Amino acid sequence: MRTCSVCDREYPRAEPWRCSCGAPLDYAMQPLPDSQPGQFSRTSGVWDFAKFLPMDERVSLGEGWTPLVDAPGWDATFKLESLHPTGSFKDRGAATVIAEALEVGADRVLEDSSGNAGLAVASYAARAGLDAEIYVPASAKDAKVRRIERTGADVVRVEGSRESVTEACIDAVEDGAGWYASHAWNPAFFAGTATAAYEIAAQRDWSVPDAVVTPLGHGTLFLGLYRGFQALEQAGWTDAIPRILGTQAVGYSPIADDDEGGTVPDDAAANDLADGIHIRDPPRGRQIRHAIDETDGAAVAVSAAATERERDRLGAAGFHVEPTCATATAALPEFRERGELQDGDDVVVALTGRND
């Protein structure tokens, strides 16, 4: 069953894709293991953590178990999520959302994204033998669109804003064109991104860091980390939940603008480089704010200039990432200046996507 995150209405797993009140749905229960952690094969992708996952079907391209690498220049440890098969952490959610599609008997999945999520969903749908239809902005870069098309997915270009793309995809879903494998709405996707938390804990011998930092748009990884660390604590595998810190792009920063000290000047130039987090009204904004409150977390907005500088700095150190990813390390000085991070804090930063 799925339940509404606001009004607690219950729905079957197959449909609908959101509550009648307009709020996102989540699984009624979080599966938890009934034993302590043992050894992991590290060969089954996210399915090494099947006891935490609410589906029995499995789809994998070898995702997961991305390295934790010491980054002394940043006084942090990097989780190299850019090393997934399609180049981003979205492979975690794609593996589980496509497994859920198989579970509920879907034969065609729809998603709206011109970037990492669209490619991941299209790739994992191809792996599972499902048809896919990916809705993208008309202005999407041809190189990105070609990567999606190579999977065999149908690409639908939509004129207008990023919000117009989502609306067109939702209209198609509601007209019966397919099952909505949304990285923003579908709870199965968040079940997959939660595996990043399980891995971080496992790679650290079941200790958790003081804080985890990640780019924040729809909150796909942000909420996945929060839910994953929460599940680990509930299972008794760890004894704490780290602070979850998010980084947004100036001009597209609803969470940072709400956060104390996170407001940017009205005349600040929009950060158009970090297009992967250009989300002005995330559907799960209420849940993101709750996760910040519960973990004593925070969010800050990062400028285009800081993003570009930090991307160059990361590249010079051997970490070749997309601009969106660079916002996470670019924000570290501000988090420290604001006192969100203290000297000597144990910090893990997710490097979420690789350079195109």
C-alpha contacts under 8 A as a table, 3 or more apart, distances in Angstrom:
res1	aa1	res2	aa2	distance
1	M	10	E	6.66
1	M	11	Y	5.80
1	M	12	P	4.91
1	M	13	R	5.27
1	M	27	Y	6.14
1	M	28	A	5.60
2	R	10	E	5.65
2	R	11	Y	5.14
2	R	12	P	6.07
2	R	13	R	5.84
2	R	25	L	6.01
2	R	26	D	5.31
2	R	27	Y	4.41
2	R	28	A	5.02
3	T	8	D	5.41
3	T	9	R	5.49
3	T	10	E	4.42
3	T	11	Y	6.19
3	T	25	L	5.41
3	T	26	D	5.46
3	T	27	Y	6.13
3	T	28	A	5.41
4	C	7	C	5.61
4	C	8	D	4.57
4	C	9	R	5.25
4	C	10	E	6.53
4	C	18	R	7.72
4	C	19	C	5.86
4	C	23	A	6.50
4	C	24	P	6.17
4	C	25	L	4.53
4	C	26	D	6.40
5	S	8	D	6.20
5	S	23	A	6.47
5	S	24	P	6.00
5	S	25	L	5.67
5	S	26	D	6.45
6	V	23	A	6.37
6	V	24	P	7.99
7	C	21	C	7.59
9	R	19	C	7.35
11	Y	15	E	7.06
11	Y	16	P	7.19
12	P	15	E	6.04
12	P	16	P	7.71
13	R	16	P	7.88
13	R	104	V	7.17
14	A	104	V	5.37
16	P	19	C	7.08
17	W	24	P	7.75
17	W	25	L	7.28
17	W	180	Y	6.74
17	W	185	W	7.23
17	W	186	N	6.88
18	R	22	G	6.19
18	R	23	A	6.08
18	R	24	P	5.09
18	R	25	L	5.60
18	R	185	W	7.36
19	C	22	G	5.21
19	C	23	A	5.41
19	C	24	P	6.27
19	C	25	L	6.37
20	S	23	A	7.52
23	A	283	P	7.42
24	P	185	W	5.93
24	P	186	N	7.84
24	P	283	P	6.94
24	P	284	R	6.81
25	L	185	W	7.39
25	L	186	N	7.35
25	L	187	P	6.65
26	D	186	N	7.83
26	D	187	P	5.22
27	Y	30	Q	6.85
27	Y	187	P	6.69
30	Q	52	F	7.11
30	Q	53	L	7.76
30	Q	54	P	7.29
30	Q	231	A	7.44
31	P	51	K	6.52
31	P	52	F	5.00
31	P	53	L	6.26
31	P	54	P	6.22
32	L	51	K	6.11
32	L	52	F	5.22
32	L	231	A	7.07
32	L	234	Q	7.84
32	L	235	A	5.95
33	P	36	Q	7.58
33	P	51	K	5.32
33	P	52	F	6.56
33	P	235	A	6.53
34	D	235	A	7.46
36	Q	236	G	7.55
36	Q	237	W	6.39
37	P	237	W	6.86
40	F	48	D	6.40
41	S	44	S	6.99
41	S	48	D	7.13
42	R	45	G	6.69
42	R	48	D	6.62
42	R	65	W	6.73
43	T	48	D	7.62
43	T	62	G	7.28
44	S	47	W	5.36
44	S	48	D	5.43
44	S	60	S	7.49
44	S	62	G	6.89
45	G	48	D	6.14
45	G	60	S	6.27
45	G	61	L	7.50
45	G	62	G	5.08
45	G	63	E	4.86
45	G	64	G	5.03
45	G	65	W	7.17
46	V	49	F	5.92
46	V	50	A	7.33
46	V	60	S	7.79
46	V	63	E	6.57
46	V	64	G	5.61
46	V	92	R	6.65
46	V	95	A	7.68
46	V	192	G	7.08
46	V	195	T	6.35
47	W	50	A	4.69
47	W	53	L	7.96
47	W	58	R	7.22
49	F	52	F	5.69
49	F	53	L	6.83
49	F	195	T	7.10
49	F	198	Y	7.61
50	A	53	L	4.94
50	A	54	P	7.85
51	K	54	P	7.92
52	F	231	A	7.85
53	L	191	A	6.36
53	L	192	G	7.72
54	P	188	A	7.99
54	P	191	A	7.72
55	M	58	R	7.85
55	M	96	T	7.75
55	M	99	A	6.99
55	M	100	E	6.21
55	M	103	E	7.03
56	D	99	A	7.77
56	D	103	E	7.30
57	E	99	A	5.16
57	E	100	E	7.01
57	E	102	L	6.69
57	E	103	E	6.02
58	R	95	A	7.58
58	R	96	T	7.46
58	R	99	A	5.31
59	V	95	A	5.51
59	V	96	T	7.23
59	V	98	I	6.98
59	V	99	A	5.65
59	V	124	Y	7.14
59	V	127	R	7.26
59	V	128	A	6.43
60	S	63	E	6.62
60	S	95	A	5.85
60	S	124	Y	7.32
60	S	127	R	7.68
61	L	85	P	6.69
61	L	95	A	7.94
61	L	124	Y	7.34
61	L	127	R	7.56
62	G	84	H	7.89
62	G	85	P	6.98
63	E	66	T	7.97
63	E	84	H	5.52
63	E	85	P	6.26
63	E	91	D	6.35
63	E	92	R	6.50
64	G	84	H	6.87
64	G	92	R	6.80
64	G	195	T	7.89
64	G	196	A	7.63
64	G	199	E	7.94
65	W	199	E	6.35
66	T	79	K	6.66
66	T	80	L	5.59
66	T	81	E	5.91
66	T	83	L	6.51
66	T	84	H	7.22
67	P	78	F	8.00
67	P	79	K	5.90
67	P	80	L	5.56
67	P	81	E	7.94
68	L	77	T	6.41
68	L	78	F	5.56
68	L	79	K	4.65
68	L	80	L	6.47
68	L	200	I	7.67
68	L	203	Q	7.52
69	V	77	T	5.53
69	V	78	F	5.13
69	V	79	K	6.53
69	V	80	L	7.46
70	D	76	A	6.62
70	D	77	T	4.56
70	D	78	F	6.34
71	A	74	W	5.65
71	A	75	D	6.21
71	A	76	A	5.34
71	A	77	T	5.19
71	A	78	F	6.37
72	P	75	D	4.62
72	P	76	A	6.17
72	P	77	T	7.67
73	G	76	A	7.77
74	W	329	T	7.53
74	W	332	L	7.87
75	D	344	G	7.86
75	D	347	V	7.58
76	A	346	D	6.74
76	A	347	V	4.97
76	A	348	V	5.76
76	A	349	V	6.85
77	T	347	V	6.22
77	T	348	V	4.75
77	T	349	V	6.17
78	F	348	V	5.68
78	F	349	V	4.89
78	F	350	A	5.87
78	F	351	L	6.48
79	K	200	I	7.91
79	K	348	V	6.72
79	K	349	V	6.04
79	K	350	A	4.78
79	K	351	L	5.95
80	L	83	L	5.96
80	L	350	A	6.44
80	L	351	L	5.22
80	L	352	T	6.95
81	E	84	H	6.13
81	E	87	G	7.68
81	E	88	S	5.71
81	E	89	F	5.08
81	E	350	A	6.41
81	E	351	L	5.48
81	E	352	T	4.80
81	E	353	G	6.34
82	S	87	G	4.96
82	S	88	S	4.59
82	S	89	F	6.55
82	S	321	V	7.14
82	S	351	L	6.09
82	S	352	T	5.18
82	S	353	G	4.09
82	S	354	R	4.69
83	L	87	G	5.66
83	L	88	S	6.74
83	L	353	G	7.72
83	L	354	R	7.25
84	H	87	G	4.91
84	H	88	S	5.53
84	H	89	F	6.53
84	H	91	D	6.61
85	P	88	S	7.65
85	P	91	D	7.24
86	T	91	D	6.79
86	T	116	N	7.68
86	T	119	L	7.02
86	T	120	A	6.11
86	T	123	S	7.74
87	G	91	D	7.97
87	G	116	N	7.46
87	G	353	G	5.65
87	G	354	R	5.50
88	S	91	D	6.32
88	S	116	N	6.35
88	S	352	T	5.53
88	S	353	G	4.22
88	S	354	R	6.55
89	F	92	R	5.85
89	F	93	G	7.70
89	F	193	T	7.30
89	F	221	L	7.71
89	F	352	T	5.64
89	F	353	G	6.77
90	K	93	G	5.36
90	K	94	A	6.12
90	K	116	N	6.43
90	K	117	A	5.57
90	K	120	A	6.12
90	K	193	T	7.32
91	D	94	A	4.89
91	D	95	A	6.01
91	D	117	A	7.79
91	D	120	A	5.37
91	D	121	V	7.64
91	D	124	Y	7.93
92	R	95	A	5.43
92	R	96	T	6.78
92	R	189	F	7.58
92	R	192	G	4.78
92	R	193	T	5.29
92	R	195	T	7.27
93	G	96	T	5.30
93	G	97	V	5.92
93	G	183	H	7.18
93	G	188	A	6.99
93	G	189	F	3.99
93	G	190	F	6.08
93	G	191	A	6.87
93	G	192	G	4.15
93	G	193	T	5.22
94	A	97	V	5.14
94	A	98	I	5.88
94	A	117	A	7.59
94	A	120	A	5.74
94	A	121	V	5.03
94	A	124	Y	6.20
94	A	183	H	7.98
94	A	189	F	6.28
94	A	192	G	7.35
95	A	98	I	5.58
95	A	99	A	6.21
95	A	121	V	7.94
95	A	124	Y	6.22
95	A	189	F	7.99
95	A	192	G	6.89
96	T	99	A	4.90
96	T	100	E	6.10
96	T	188	A	5.77
96	T	189	F	5.97
96	T	191	A	6.91
96	T	192	G	5.29
97	V	100	E	4.94
97	V	101	A	6.22
97	V	181	A	6.17
97	V	186	N	7.44
97	V	188	A	4.79
97	V	189	F	5.00
97	V	192	G	7.57
98	I	101	A	4.81
98	I	102	L	6.38
98	I	121	V	7.30
98	I	124	Y	6.54
98	I	125	A	6.13
98	I	128	A	7.42
98	I	181	A	7.30
99	A	102	L	5.17
99	A	103	E	6.21
100	E	103	E	4.77
100	E	104	V	6.26
100	E	188	A	6.53
101	A	104	V	5.41
101	A	105	G	6.20
101	A	106	A	5.11
101	A	107	D	7.59
101	A	109	V	7.54
101	A	179	W	7.39
101	A	181	A	7.63
102	L	105	G	5.08
102	L	106	A	5.84
102	L	107	D	7.54
103	E	106	A	7.73
106	A	109	V	7.11
106	A	178	G	7.44
106	A	179	W	6.25
107	D	130	L	5.37
107	D	131	D	6.34
107	D	178	G	7.57
107	D	179	W	7.97
108	R	130	L	5.69
108	R	131	D	4.55
108	R	132	A	5.51
108	R	133	E	7.58
108	R	177	A	7.74
108	R	178	G	5.04
108	R	179	W	6.21
109	V	125	A	7.61
109	V	130	L	7.28
109	V	131	D	6.36
109	V	132	A	4.86
109	V	133	E	6.33
109	V	178	G	5.21
109	V	179	W	4.71
109	V	180	Y	5.86
109	V	181	A	5.85
110	L	132	A	5.85
110	L	133	E	4.85
110	L	134	I	5.82
110	L	135	Y	7.66
110	L	169	C	7.04
110	L	173	V	7.18
110	L	177	A	7.91
110	L	178	G	5.93
110	L	179	W	5.93
110	L	180	Y	5.04
110	L	181	A	5.73
110	L	182	S	7.42
111	E	118	G	6.38
111	E	121	V	7.36
111	E	132	A	7.94
111	E	133	E	6.57
111	E	134	I	5.00
111	E	135	Y	6.22
111	E	169	C	6.84
111	E	180	Y	6.24
111	E	181	A	5.52
111	E	182	S	5.30
111	E	183	H	7.71
112	D	118	G	6.56
112	D	134	I	5.55
112	D	135	Y	4.43
112	D	136	V	6.02
112	D	165	V	6.43
112	D	166	T	5.66
112	D	169	C	6.10
112	D	182	S	7.06
113	S	116	N	7.38
113	S	117	A	5.93
113	S	118	G	4.72
113	S	134	I	6.72
113	S	135	Y	6.09
113	S	136	V	5.38
113	S	137	P	7.95
114	S	117	A	7.57
114	S	118	G	5.75
114	S	119	L	7.70
114	S	134	I	7.76
114	S	135	Y	7.13
114	S	136	V	4.64
114	S	137	P	6.67
114	S	140	A	6.10
114	S	144	K	6.78
114	S	145	V	6.79
115	G	118	G	5.57
115	G	119	L	6.36
115	G	144	K	6.51
115	G	276	G	7.23
116	N	119	L	5.27
116	N	120	A	6.05
116	N	353	G	7.86
117	A	120	A	5.07
117	A	121	V	6.03
117	A	183	H	6.72
118	G	121	V	5.35
118	G	122	A	6.04
118	G	134	I	6.10
118	G	148	I	6.93
119	L	122	A	5.17
119	L	123	S	5.98
119	L	147	R	6.94
119	L	148	I	5.07
120	A	123	S	5.11
120	A	124	Y	6.15
121	V	124	Y	5.32
121	V	125	A	5.93
121	V	132	A	7.85
121	V	181	A	7.51
122	A	125	A	5.14
122	A	126	A	6.21
122	A	132	A	5.83
122	A	133	E	7.67
122	A	134	I	7.36
122	A	148	I	6.42
122	A	151	T	6.20
122	A	152	G	7.78
122	A	153	A	5.93
123	S	126	A	5.16
123	S	127	R	6.31
123	S	148	I	7.67
123	S	151	T	5.73
124	Y	127	R	4.82
124	Y	128	A	6.22
125	A	128	A	5.07
125	A	129	G	6.07
125	A	130	L	4.94
125	A	131	D	6.53
125	A	132	A	6.38
126	A	129	G	5.01
126	A	130	L	5.79
126	A	131	D	7.00
126	A	132	A	7.75
126	A	151	T	6.28
126	A	152	G	7.15
126	A	153	A	7.86
127	R	130	L	7.72
131	D	152	G	7.91
131	D	153	A	6.56
132	A	152	G	7.77
132	A	153	A	4.84
132	A	154	D	6.28
133	E	153	A	5.55
133	E	154	D	4.65
133	E	155	V	5.84
133	E	156	V	7.19
134	I	148	I	7.98
134	I	153	A	6.88
134	I	154	D	6.21
134	I	155	V	4.93
134	I	156	V	6.15
135	Y	155	V	5.90
135	Y	156	V	4.71
135	Y	157	R	6.01
135	Y	158	V	6.95
135	Y	165	V	6.26
135	Y	166	T	7.59
135	Y	168	A	7.65
135	Y	169	C	6.13
136	V	140	A	6.48
136	V	155	V	7.05
136	V	156	V	6.12
136	V	157	R	5.02
136	V	158	V	6.08
136	V	165	V	6.14
137	P	140	A	5.25
137	P	157	R	5.45
137	P	158	V	4.95
137	P	159	E	6.09
137	P	160	G	7.03
137	P	161	S	7.18
137	P	162	R	6.41
137	P	165	V	6.01
138	A	157	R	4.69
138	A	158	V	4.99
138	A	159	E	5.08
138	A	160	G	7.46
139	S	159	E	7.71
140	A	144	K	7.13
140	A	145	V	6.90
141	K	144	K	5.45
141	K	145	V	6.45
142	D	145	V	5.06
142	D	146	R	6.05
143	A	146	R	5.20
143	A	147	R	6.40
144	K	147	R	5.26
144	K	148	I	6.59
145	V	148	I	5.19
145	V	149	E	6.17
145	V	155	V	7.41
146	R	149	E	4.91
146	R	150	R	6.09
147	R	150	R	5.29
147	R	151	T	7.15
148	I	151	T	5.68
148	I	152	G	7.51
148	I	153	A	6.48
148	I	155	V	7.49
149	E	152	G	5.39
149	E	153	A	5.35
149	E	154	D	6.52
149	E	155	V	6.61
150	R	153	A	7.31
158	V	164	S	7.19
158	V	165	V	5.63
158	V	168	A	7.37
159	E	164	S	7.33
159	E	165	V	7.54
160	G	163	E	7.90
160	G	164	S	5.67
160	G	165	V	7.33
161	S	164	S	5.02
161	S	165	V	6.69
162	R	165	V	5.17
162	R	166	T	6.67
163	E	166	T	5.17
163	E	167	E	6.25
164	S	167	E	5.01
164	S	168	A	6.16
165	V	168	A	5.21
165	V	169	C	6.31
166	T	169	C	5.14
166	T	170	I	6.12
167	E	170	I	5.09
167	E	171	D	6.07
168	A	171	D	5.10
168	A	172	A	6.35
169	C	172	A	5.14
169	C	173	V	6.29
170	I	173	V	4.95
170	I	174	E	6.11
170	I	180	Y	7.79
171	D	174	E	5.16
171	D	175	D	6.13
172	A	175	D	4.97
172	A	176	G	6.47
172	A	177	A	5.36
172	A	178	G	7.50
173	V	176	G	5.22
173	V	177	A	5.24
173	V	178	G	5.49
173	V	179	W	6.37
173	V	180	Y	6.28
174	E	177	A	7.37
176	G	179	W	7.90
180	Y	186	N	7.37
181	A	186	N	6.17
181	A	189	F	7.83
182	S	185	W	5.27
182	S	186	N	5.18
182	S	189	F	7.42
183	H	186	N	6.06
183	H	189	F	5.63
183	H	190	F	7.57
183	H	220	T	6.70
184	A	189	F	7.95
184	A	218	H	5.84
184	A	219	G	7.72
184	A	220	T	6.56
184	A	282	P	7.69
184	A	283	P	6.82
184	A	284	R	7.49
185	W	283	P	7.06
185	W	284	R	7.76
186	N	189	F	5.73
186	N	190	F	7.35
187	P	190	F	5.22
187	P	191	A	6.39
188	A	191	A	5.04
188	A	192	G	6.61
189	F	192	G	5.27
189	F	193	T	6.54
189	F	220	T	7.75
190	F	193	T	5.00
190	F	194	A	6.11
190	F	220	T	6.23
190	F	221	L	7.47
190	F	223	L	7.15
190	F	224	G	5.20
191	A	194	A	5.32
191	A	195	T	7.22
191	A	224	G	6.75
192	G	195	T	5.62
192	G	224	G	7.44
193	T	196	A	5.84
193	T	220	T	6.88
193	T	221	L	5.60
193	T	224	G	4.73
193	T	225	L	6.97
194	A	197	A	5.59
194	A	198	Y	6.96
194	A	221	L	7.35
194	A	223	L	7.67
194	A	224	G	3.94
194	A	225	L	5.15
194	A	226	Y	7.50
194	A	227	R	6.09
194	A	228	G	4.33
194	A	229	F	7.77
195	T	198	Y	4.91
195	T	199	E	6.17
195	T	224	G	7.53
195	T	225	L	7.74
195	T	228	G	6.40
196	A	199	E	5.20
196	A	200	I	6.20
196	A	224	G	7.55
196	A	225	L	6.46
196	A	228	G	7.45
197	A	200	I	5.14
197	A	201	A	6.27
197	A	224	G	7.57
197	A	225	L	5.13
197	A	226	Y	7.84
197	A	228	G	5.10
197	A	229	F	5.62
198	Y	201	A	5.32
198	Y	202	A	6.13
198	Y	228	G	6.28
198	Y	229	F	7.03
198	Y	232	L	7.11
199	E	202	A	4.95
199	E	203	Q	5.91
200	I	203	Q	5.22
200	I	204	R	6.27
200	I	208	V	7.46
201	A	204	R	5.13
201	A	205	D	6.31
201	A	206	W	4.54
201	A	207	S	5.60
201	A	208	V	5.61
201	A	238	T	7.75
202	A	205	D	5.16
202	A	206	W	5.13
202	A	207	S	7.82
203	Q	206	W	7.29
204	R	207	S	5.55
204	R	208	V	7.15
206	W	237	W	6.66
206	W	238	T	5.84
207	S	238	T	6.32
207	S	239	D	7.88
208	V	238	T	7.20
208	V	240	A	6.81
208	V	241	I	7.01
208	V	242	P	6.51
209	P	212	V	6.99
209	P	242	P	5.89
209	P	346	D	5.20
209	P	347	V	5.84
209	P	348	V	6.69
210	D	242	P	4.99
210	D	243	R	6.26
210	D	345	D	6.08
210	D	346	D	5.10
210	D	347	V	5.95
211	A	242	P	4.78
211	A	243	R	4.43
211	A	244	I	5.88
211	A	245	L	7.08
211	A	341	L	7.87
211	A	345	D	7.64
211	A	346	D	6.64
211	A	347	V	4.98
211	A	348	V	6.43
212	V	242	P	6.59
212	V	243	R	6.29
212	V	244	I	5.20
212	V	245	L	6.09
212	V	347	V	5.79
212	V	348	V	4.79
212	V	349	V	5.71
212	V	350	A	7.50
213	V	244	I	6.21
213	V	245	L	4.72
213	V	246	G	5.81
213	V	247	T	7.57
213	V	328	A	6.16
213	V	347	V	7.51
213	V	348	V	6.34
213	V	349	V	4.71
213	V	350	A	6.27
214	T	221	L	7.32
214	T	222	F	6.49
214	T	244	I	7.98
214	T	245	L	6.50
214	T	246	G	5.20
214	T	247	T	6.28
214	T	325	C	7.90
214	T	328	A	5.39
214	T	349	V	6.15
214	T	350	A	5.31
214	T	351	L	7.54
214	T	352	T	7.58
215	P	222	F	7.62
215	P	246	G	5.44
215	P	247	T	4.58
215	P	248	Q	6.14
215	P	277	I	7.20
215	P	324	T	6.90
215	P	325	C	6.38
215	P	327	T	6.39
215	P	328	A	5.45
215	P	350	A	7.96
215	P	352	T	7.70
216	L	219	G	5.23
216	L	220	T	7.76
216	L	221	L	7.66
216	L	222	F	6.42
216	L	246	G	5.16
216	L	247	T	5.30
216	L	248	Q	5.40
216	L	277	I	6.17
217	G	220	T	7.54
217	G	248	Q	6.62
217	G	276	G	7.22
217	G	277	I	4.07
217	G	278	H	6.36
217	G	279	I	5.33
217	G	282	P	7.00
218	H	277	I	7.19
218	H	279	I	6.44
218	H	282	P	5.01
218	H	283	P	7.15
218	H	284	R	7.00
218	H	285	G	7.69
219	G	222	F	4.74
219	G	223	L	5.48
219	G	224	G	7.82
219	G	282	P	7.61
219	G	284	R	7.30
219	G	285	G	7.87
219	G	288	I	6.59
220	T	223	L	5.77
220	T	224	G	6.09
221	L	224	G	4.76
221	L	225	L	5.96
222	F	225	L	5.40
222	F	226	Y	6.44
222	F	244	I	7.07
222	F	245	L	7.95
222	F	246	G	6.95
222	F	288	I	7.55
223	L	226	Y	4.97
223	L	227	R	6.00
223	L	287	Q	7.70
223	L	288	I	6.45
223	L	291	A	7.16
224	G	227	R	5.20
224	G	228	G	5.85
225	L	228	G	5.01
225	L	229	F	6.06
225	L	244	I	7.68
226	Y	229	F	5.46
226	Y	230	Q	6.06
226	Y	241	I	7.70
226	Y	244	I	6.88
226	Y	291	A	6.55
227	R	230	Q	4.97
227	R	231	A	6.09
228	G	231	A	5.14
228	G	232	L	6.28
229	F	232	L	5.04
229	F	233	E	6.29
229	F	240	A	7.80
229	F	241	I	5.58
229	F	242	P	7.57
230	Q	233	E	5.25
230	Q	234	Q	6.24
230	Q	241	I	6.34
231	A	234	Q	4.99
231	A	235	A	6.06
232	L	235	A	5.11
232	L	236	G	6.28
232	L	237	W	5.28
232	L	238	T	5.69
233	E	236	G	5.06
233	E	237	W	5.92
233	E	238	T	4.91
233	E	239	D	5.46
233	E	240	A	6.21
233	E	241	I	7.12
234	Q	237	W	7.68
235	A	238	T	7.75
236	G	239	D	6.75
241	I	295	T	6.95
242	P	295	T	6.63
243	R	292	I	7.79
243	R	295	T	4.83
243	R	296	D	5.86
243	R	297	G	4.97
244	I	291	A	7.58
244	I	292	I	6.55
244	I	295	T	6.30
244	I	296	D	7.61
244	I	297	G	4.93
244	I	298	A	7.02
245	L	292	I	7.55
245	L	297	G	5.23
245	L	298	A	4.98
245	L	299	A	5.70
246	G	298	A	6.35
246	G	299	A	4.54
246	G	300	V	6.67
246	G	328	A	7.44
247	T	256	A	7.67
247	T	299	A	5.54
247	T	300	V	5.20
247	T	301	A	5.84
247	T	302	V	6.78
247	T	327	T	6.12
247	T	328	A	5.70
247	T	331	A	6.65
248	Q	252	Y	6.77
248	Q	253	S	5.29
248	Q	255	I	7.89
248	Q	256	A	6.82
248	Q	277	I	6.53
248	Q	299	A	7.17
248	Q	300	V	6.12
248	Q	301	A	4.61
248	Q	302	V	6.04
248	Q	327	T	7.21
249	A	252	Y	5.33
249	A	253	S	5.81
249	A	270	A	7.32
249	A	271	N	5.34
249	A	272	D	7.74
249	A	274	A	6.19
249	A	277	I	6.62
249	A	278	H	6.87
249	A	301	A	5.21
249	A	302	V	5.10
249	A	303	S	6.35
249	A	304	A	7.64
249	A	327	T	7.56
250	V	253	S	5.84
250	V	264	V	7.22
250	V	268	A	7.37
250	V	269	A	7.18
250	V	270	A	5.10
250	V	271	N	5.06
250	V	301	A	5.04
250	V	302	V	5.46
250	V	303	S	5.36
250	V	304	A	7.56
251	G	268	A	7.64
251	G	269	A	7.13
251	G	270	A	4.41
251	G	271	N	6.31
252	Y	270	A	7.42
252	Y	271	N	7.80
252	Y	277	I	7.42
252	Y	278	H	5.31
252	Y	279	I	5.85
252	Y	280	R	5.16
253	S	256	A	5.31
253	S	257	D	5.89
253	S	279	I	7.57
253	S	280	R	6.51
253	S	300	V	7.88
253	S	301	A	6.02
254	P	257	D	5.18
254	P	258	D	6.34
254	P	280	R	5.93
254	P	281	D	6.93
255	I	258	D	5.21
255	I	259	D	6.24
255	I	285	G	7.48
255	I	288	I	7.98
255	I	289	R	7.16
255	I	299	A	6.43
256	A	259	D	4.94
256	A	260	E	7.95
256	A	262	G	4.90
256	A	263	T	6.36
256	A	298	A	7.55
256	A	299	A	4.63
256	A	300	V	4.73
256	A	301	A	5.79
257	D	260	E	7.75
257	D	262	G	5.31
257	D	263	T	4.32
257	D	264	V	6.92
257	D	300	V	7.70
257	D	301	A	7.70
258	D	262	G	6.98
258	D	263	T	7.04
259	D	262	G	5.21
259	D	263	T	7.21
259	D	298	A	6.61
259	D	299	A	6.34
259	D	300	V	7.67
260	E	263	T	7.38
262	G	299	A	6.66
262	G	300	V	5.03
262	G	301	A	6.63
263	T	300	V	7.81
263	T	301	A	7.62
264	V	268	A	6.81
264	V	301	A	7.15
265	P	268	A	5.30
269	A	303	S	7.55
269	A	304	A	7.92
270	A	303	S	7.13
270	A	304	A	7.17
271	N	274	A	6.22
271	N	275	D	7.96
271	N	302	V	7.36
271	N	303	S	5.29
271	N	304	A	4.32
271	N	305	A	8.00
272	D	275	D	5.87
272	D	304	A	6.64
273	L	304	A	5.97
273	L	307	T	7.44
273	L	308	E	7.79
273	L	323	P	5.99
273	L	324	T	7.09
274	A	277	I	6.14
274	A	278	H	7.10
274	A	304	A	7.43
274	A	307	T	7.50
274	A	323	P	5.18
274	A	324	T	4.05
274	A	325	C	7.76
274	A	327	T	7.52
275	D	278	H	5.13
275	D	323	P	7.94
275	D	324	T	6.49
276	G	324	T	5.66
277	I	324	T	6.71
279	I	282	P	6.02
281	D	285	G	7.04
282	P	285	G	5.05
283	P	286	R	7.91
284	R	287	Q	5.25
284	R	288	I	6.25
285	G	288	I	4.99
285	G	289	R	6.22
286	R	289	R	5.29
286	R	290	H	6.26
287	Q	290	H	4.92
287	Q	291	A	6.17
288	I	291	A	5.12
288	I	292	I	6.34
289	R	292	I	5.06
289	R	293	D	6.25
290	H	293	D	5.04
290	H	294	E	6.05
291	A	294	E	5.08
291	A	295	T	6.07
291	A	297	G	7.42
292	I	295	T	5.43
292	I	296	D	5.68
292	I	297	G	4.29
292	I	298	A	5.83
293	D	296	D	5.24
293	D	297	G	6.35
294	E	297	G	7.51
297	G	340	E	7.74
298	A	340	E	7.39
300	V	331	A	7.04
300	V	334	E	7.89
300	V	335	F	7.84
301	A	331	A	7.87
302	V	306	A	6.54
302	V	307	T	6.78
302	V	327	T	6.14
302	V	330	A	7.15
302	V	331	A	6.54
303	S	306	A	5.28
303	S	307	T	6.17
304	A	307	T	4.95
304	A	308	E	6.12
305	A	308	E	5.23
305	A	309	R	6.20
306	A	309	R	5.16
306	A	310	E	6.03
306	A	327	T	7.67
306	A	330	A	6.18
307	T	310	E	5.22
307	T	311	R	6.07
307	T	323	P	6.29
307	T	324	T	7.67
307	T	326	A	5.68
307	T	327	T	5.41
307	T	330	A	6.25
308	E	311	R	5.14
308	E	312	D	6.34
308	E	323	P	6.89
308	E	326	A	7.73
309	R	312	D	5.28
309	R	313	R	6.25
310	E	313	R	4.87
310	E	314	L	6.06
310	E	326	A	5.78
310	E	327	T	7.48
310	E	329	T	7.04
310	E	330	A	5.58
311	R	314	L	5.14
311	R	315	G	6.12
311	R	320	H	7.74
311	R	321	V	6.87
311	R	322	E	7.45
311	R	323	P	6.18
311	R	326	A	5.19
312	D	315	G	5.04
312	D	316	A	6.17
313	R	316	A	5.15
313	R	317	A	6.51
314	L	317	A	5.11
314	L	318	G	6.42
314	L	319	F	5.04
314	L	320	H	6.61
314	L	321	V	7.55
314	L	326	A	7.62
315	G	318	G	5.02
315	G	319	F	4.87
315	G	320	H	4.87
315	G	321	V	7.28
316	A	319	F	7.32
320	H	354	R	5.98
320	H	355	N	5.57
321	V	325	C	6.17
321	V	326	A	6.88
321	V	351	L	7.22
321	V	352	T	7.83
321	V	353	G	5.77
321	V	354	R	4.05
321	V	355	N	4.31
322	E	325	C	5.51
322	E	326	A	6.79
322	E	353	G	5.80
322	E	354	R	5.19
322	E	355	N	4.25
322	E	356	D	6.66
323	P	326	A	5.15
323	P	327	T	7.01
323	P	355	N	7.78
324	T	327	T	5.71
324	T	328	A	7.96
324	T	353	G	7.78
325	C	328	A	6.01
325	C	329	T	7.94
325	C	350	A	7.89
325	C	351	L	5.57
325	C	352	T	5.39
325	C	353	G	5.97
325	C	354	R	7.94
326	A	329	T	5.71
326	A	330	A	6.11
326	A	351	L	7.51
327	T	330	A	4.87
327	T	331	A	6.10
328	A	331	A	5.52
328	A	332	L	7.04
328	A	349	V	6.81
328	A	350	A	7.38
328	A	351	L	7.54
329	T	332	L	5.35
329	T	349	V	7.05
330	A	333	P	7.05
331	A	334	E	5.39
331	A	335	F	6.23
332	L	335	F	5.12
332	L	336	R	6.21
333	P	336	R	5.10
333	P	337	E	6.01
334	E	337	E	4.87
334	E	338	R	5.97
335	F	338	R	5.22
335	F	339	G	6.23
335	F	340	E	5.01
335	F	341	L	5.65
336	R	339	G	5.03
336	R	340	E	5.75
336	R	341	L	4.61
336	R	342	Q	6.08
336	R	343	D	7.73
337	E	340	E	7.62
337	E	341	L	7.90
338	R	341	L	7.63
339	G	342	Q	6.07
341	L	345	D	6.44
342	Q	345	D	5.48
